[in-house]
Amino acid sequence: MKTKILFYSFCFVAMMACDDLHEDQLRSIGKRVVALEQMELDFNNQLVVLRNVVEAIQTHGVITGITEHHDGTYTLQMSTGKSVTLKNGKEGEKGKDGKDGTGENLNVSIREDVDGIWYWTLNGDWLLTPTGERMRVTPYDGKDGVDGKPGKDGVDGKDDINLDLPVPQTRINPGTGNWEISTDGGVSWVDTGVRVNGKDGSNDTFVSFVVSSDGKYVTVTLLDGRVFTFPLMV
């Protein structure tokens, strides 16, 4: 009888331990799902911010205000009416150079071609639409006069910005653990072959922004090493 009691007691304790283990595993999985969802949201928000940076470049925009937040980020108000929220580097320092995509990070960036048009890039290559065309960041080439399309008043003689132009979207495939990207508003998705294993579990497009020592300029540095400088007029 004592043997049976000890056996059943052992089984009961083992079952309780298994229940605790399963609960811990479920909590761990739940936390990871939330973290991945937040990573997707943050990365997609950064792509919208990157589009806003290009708009500021092509309209000769300036920074009209900087707001500091409790989480260590800063919101830059642009003269285009858009805002850009970034992490700040140390004052007076140049942000460290980024690196090309190596499979460690999904590097979605931008590049201006010889035609004066800015296009999206994926790990250093042009990002293509389902029809094989390069995906434009903005619909105009930023050139004045006869070199570009006829401009409209109020935007330095350049075409108006089409806010309906799609921005790349990213998501994480739960089955493969890879980043996927869409260039048609989420209708179709392409596996990038890049696993979600970026540094510290993050996947940033921007390295930093830095205010010059004289307070007259702000330098924004991307992961791929591209550097953009804007006048600061606060």
C-alpha positions as CSV (number, residue, x, y, z in Angstrom):
1,M,0.0,0.0,0.0
2,K,2.8,2.4,0.9
3,T,4.4,1.6,-2.4
4,K,1.2,2.5,-4.3
5,I,0.9,5.7,-2.3
6,L,4.4,6.7,-3.1
7,F,3.9,5.9,-6.7
8,Y,0.7,8.0,-7.0
9,S,2.3,10.8,-5.1
10,F,5.2,10.8,-7.6
11,C,2.8,10.8,-10.5
12,F,0.9,13.7,-9.0
13,V,4.1,15.7,-8.5
14,A,5.3,14.8,-12.0
15,M,1.9,16.0,-13.5
16,M,2.1,19.2,-11.6
17,A,5.6,19.8,-12.8
18,C,4.6,19.1,-16.4
19,D,1.7,21.5,-16.1
20,D,4.1,24.2,-14.8
21,L,6.5,23.4,-17.6
22,H,3.7,23.7,-20.2
23,E,2.6,27.0,-18.8
24,D,6.1,28.3,-18.9
25,Q,6.5,27.2,-22.5
26,L,3.1,28.8,-23.4
27,R,4.1,32.1,-21.7
28,S,7.5,32.0,-23.5
29,I,5.8,31.4,-26.9
30,G,3.3,34.1,-26.2
31,K,6.1,36.6,-25.4
32,R,8.0,35.7,-28.6
33,V,4.8,36.1,-30.7
34,V,4.3,39.6,-29.2
35,A,7.9,40.5,-29.8
36,L,7.8,39.4,-33.4
37,E,4.6,41.3,-34.1
38,Q,6.2,44.4,-32.5
39,M,9.3,43.8,-34.7
40,E,7.2,43.7,-37.8
41,L,5.3,46.9,-36.8
42,D,8.5,48.8,-36.0
43,F,10.2,47.8,-39.2
44,N,7.2,48.7,-41.4
45,N,7.0,52.1,-39.6
46,Q,10.6,52.7,-40.4
47,L,10.0,52.2,-44.1
48,V,7.3,54.9,-44.0
49,V,9.8,57.1,-42.2
50,L,12.4,56.4,-44.9
51,R,9.9,57.4,-47.6
52,N,9.3,60.7,-45.6
53,V,13.1,61.3,-45.6
54,V,13.2,60.9,-49.4
55,E,10.3,63.4,-49.8
56,A,12.3,65.9,-47.6
57,I,15.4,65.4,-49.8
58,Q,13.6,65.9,-53.0
59,T,11.7,69.0,-51.8
60,H,14.8,70.5,-50.2
61,G,13.2,70.1,-46.8
62,V,14.6,71.3,-43.5
63,I,14.0,70.2,-39.9
64,T,11.8,72.6,-38.1
65,G,11.7,71.0,-34.6
66,I,13.0,68.2,-32.5
67,T,10.9,66.5,-29.7
68,E,12.6,64.1,-27.2
69,H,10.6,61.1,-25.9
70,H,11.0,59.1,-22.7
71,D,12.0,56.0,-24.6
72,G,15.1,57.6,-26.0
73,T,13.7,58.4,-29.4
74,Y,13.3,61.8,-31.0
75,T,10.7,63.1,-33.4
76,L,12.1,65.4,-36.2
77,Q,9.5,67.7,-37.6
78,M,10.1,68.3,-41.3
79,S,9.2,71.3,-43.4
80,T,7.2,69.0,-45.6
81,G,4.7,68.6,-42.9
82,K,5.8,65.0,-42.1
83,S,7.6,63.8,-39.0
84,V,10.5,61.3,-38.6
85,T,11.0,59.4,-35.3
86,L,14.5,58.1,-34.8
87,K,17.0,57.1,-32.1
88,N,19.7,59.6,-31.5
89,G,23.5,59.2,-31.7
90,K,26.0,61.1,-29.7
91,E,26.2,64.8,-30.5
92,G,28.9,65.7,-32.9
93,E,29.7,62.2,-33.9
94,K,29.1,60.6,-37.2
95,G,26.8,57.5,-37.0
96,K,28.7,54.3,-37.5
97,D,28.7,52.9,-41.0
98,G,26.1,50.2,-41.8
99,K,26.8,47.1,-43.8
100,D,25.3,45.4,-46.8
101,G,22.8,42.7,-46.2
102,T,24.5,39.5,-45.1
103,G,21.6,37.4,-44.0
104,E,21.9,38.8,-40.5
105,N,19.6,41.7,-41.1
106,L,16.9,42.5,-43.6
107,N,18.2,45.7,-45.2
108,V,15.5,47.6,-47.0
109,S,16.9,50.9,-48.1
110,I,16.8,53.5,-50.9
111,R,19.1,54.6,-53.7
112,E,19.0,57.3,-56.4
113,D,19.6,56.1,-59.9
114,V,21.2,58.1,-62.8
115,D,17.7,59.0,-63.9
116,G,17.2,61.1,-60.8
117,I,14.6,58.8,-59.4
118,W,14.8,57.2,-56.0
119,Y,14.1,53.5,-55.8
120,W,13.7,51.0,-53.0
121,T,16.5,48.4,-52.5
122,L,16.6,45.0,-50.8
123,N,20.0,44.0,-49.3
124,G,21.8,46.2,-51.9
125,D,19.8,45.1,-54.9
126,W,16.9,46.9,-56.6
127,L,13.5,45.9,-55.0
128,L,11.3,44.7,-57.8
129,T,7.5,44.6,-58.1
130,P,5.7,41.4,-59.2
131,T,5.9,42.7,-62.8
132,G,9.7,43.0,-62.6
133,E,9.9,46.8,-62.4
134,R,11.9,48.7,-59.8
135,M,9.8,50.1,-57.0
136,R,9.8,53.9,-56.9
137,V,10.0,55.7,-53.5
138,T,8.3,58.8,-54.9
139,P,6.7,59.4,-58.3
140,Y,8.8,62.2,-59.5
141,D,12.5,62.6,-60.4
142,G,13.2,65.8,-58.6
143,K,14.7,67.5,-61.7
144,D,13.8,71.1,-62.6
145,G,12.9,72.6,-66.0
146,V,13.1,70.6,-69.2
147,D,15.0,67.8,-67.5
148,G,12.0,66.7,-65.5
149,K,8.2,66.6,-65.8
150,P,6.3,69.9,-65.6
151,G,6.1,70.9,-62.0
152,K,3.3,72.5,-60.1
153,D,3.4,75.7,-58.1
154,G,4.4,75.5,-54.5
155,V,6.9,72.5,-54.7
156,D,10.0,74.2,-56.1
157,G,8.8,73.5,-59.7
158,K,8.6,69.8,-59.1
159,D,5.7,67.4,-59.4
160,D,3.4,67.0,-56.4
161,I,4.0,64.0,-54.2
162,N,1.7,61.1,-54.7
163,L,0.9,59.9,-51.2
164,D,-0.8,56.8,-52.6
165,L,2.5,55.3,-53.9
166,P,2.9,52.0,-52.0
167,V,5.6,51.5,-49.4
168,P,7.2,48.0,-49.1
169,Q,5.6,45.9,-46.4
170,T,7.4,43.2,-44.4
171,R,6.2,40.3,-42.2
172,I,7.7,37.3,-40.5
173,N,6.7,33.8,-41.7
174,P,6.0,31.8,-38.6
175,G,6.8,28.6,-40.4
176,T,10.2,29.4,-41.9
177,G,11.2,32.2,-39.5
178,N,12.2,34.3,-42.5
179,W,11.3,37.8,-43.4
180,E,8.9,38.2,-46.3
181,I,8.3,41.4,-48.3
182,S,5.4,42.7,-50.4
183,T,5.7,45.4,-53.0
184,D,2.0,45.5,-53.9
185,G,0.3,46.4,-50.7
186,G,0.2,43.0,-49.2
187,V,-1.4,41.2,-52.1
188,S,1.6,38.9,-52.7
189,W,4.6,38.1,-50.5
190,V,8.2,37.0,-51.4
191,D,10.5,35.1,-49.1
192,T,13.7,37.2,-48.6
193,G,15.7,34.3,-47.3
194,V,16.7,36.4,-44.3
195,R,16.0,34.8,-41.0
196,V,14.8,36.8,-38.0
197,N,18.1,36.8,-36.1
198,G,19.2,40.4,-36.2
199,K,21.4,41.9,-33.6
200,D,19.6,41.9,-30.2
201,G,16.5,40.7,-31.9
202,S,16.0,44.0,-33.7
203,N,16.1,45.0,-37.4
204,D,16.7,48.7,-37.8
205,T,16.8,50.7,-41.0
206,F,18.3,53.7,-39.3
207,V,21.5,53.7,-37.4
208,S,21.2,57.1,-35.9
209,F,20.6,60.8,-36.3
210,V,23.2,63.3,-35.0
211,V,22.9,67.0,-34.3
212,S,26.0,68.9,-35.4
213,S,28.1,70.6,-32.7
214,D,27.0,74.0,-33.9
215,G,23.3,73.0,-33.9
216,K,22.8,73.9,-37.5
217,Y,22.5,70.5,-39.1
218,V,21.1,67.0,-38.5
219,T,22.7,64.0,-40.1
220,V,20.7,60.8,-40.6
221,T,22.6,57.6,-41.1
222,L,21.0,54.4,-42.6
223,L,22.0,50.8,-42.0
224,D,23.7,50.6,-45.4
225,G,25.9,53.6,-44.6
226,R,24.0,56.2,-46.6
227,V,24.2,59.6,-44.9
228,F,21.7,62.5,-45.3
229,T,22.2,65.9,-43.9
230,F,19.3,68.4,-43.3
231,P,19.5,72.0,-42.1
232,L,18.1,72.5,-38.6
233,M,15.9,75.6,-38.3
234,V,14.2,75.6,-34.9
